[in-house]
Amino acid sequence: MIYSPDYQITLADKPLRCAILVWRARGDGESFIAEGIRAGLDICWHDLAVGHYNVLKPEGIAAMQSAGLS
């Protein structure tokens, strides 16, 4: 399989029976996982106050900790 930005996962074909936490960096668009709501997934969104490329840097770790995500 070749990766492309158009790659799609059909969540209805992959049932999950657990809560899903999604951490979204500032400025990031909606993830494919949002389609899971229609498939009955329990999704909890957490928007962080740091950009995508800073999530794993000290300021991103601090943002996750302050959001209670550590």
C-alpha positions in Angstrom: 0.0 0.0 0.0 1.2 3.5 -0.9 0.5 6.3 1.5 -1.3 9.3 0.1 -3.2 12.2 1.7 -6.4 10.7 0.2 -5.9 7.4 2.1 -9.2 6.5 3.8 -10.0 4.0 6.6 -13.6 2.8 6.8 -14.2 2.8 10.5 -17.5 1.0 10.3 -15.5 -2.0 9.1 -13.2 -1.9 12.2 -15.5 -1.8 15.3 -14.0 -0.5 18.5 -15.5 -1.0 21.9 -13.5 1.6 23.9 -13.3 5.3 24.5 -11.0 7.1 22.1 -9.1 10.2 23.0 -7.9 12.5 20.2 -5.4 15.2 20.9 -5.4 17.9 18.2 -2.7 20.5 17.7 -3.6 24.1 17.1 -4.4 24.6 13.4 -4.8 20.9 12.6 -7.8 19.9 10.6 -10.4 17.2 11.4 -9.0 13.7 11.5 -10.5 10.7 9.7 -11.4 9.4 13.1 -14.3 12.0 13.2 -16.2 9.7 10.9 -16.2 7.2 13.8 -19.0 9.2 15.5 -21.4 8.0 12.7 -20.1 4.4 13.4 -21.0 4.8 17.1 -17.5 5.4 18.5 -17.1 7.2 21.8 -14.6 10.0 20.9 -13.3 12.7 23.2 -11.5 15.6 21.5 -8.8 17.6 23.2 -7.6 20.7 21.4 -4.0 21.8 22.4 -2.7 25.3 22.4 0.5 24.3 20.5 1.2 23.8 16.8 1.5 20.3 15.2 5.3 20.4 15.1 5.6 21.4 18.8 3.4 18.7 20.3 6.3 16.5 21.3 8.6 19.4 22.3 8.6 20.7 25.9 5.8 23.2 25.3 3.6 20.5 23.8 4.3 18.1 26.7 3.4 21.0 29.1 0.2 21.6 27.1 -0.8 18.0 27.4 0.0 17.9 31.1 -2.1 21.0 31.8 -5.0 19.4 29.9 -4.6 16.4 32.1 -3.4 14.2 29.3 -0.2 12.9 30.7 
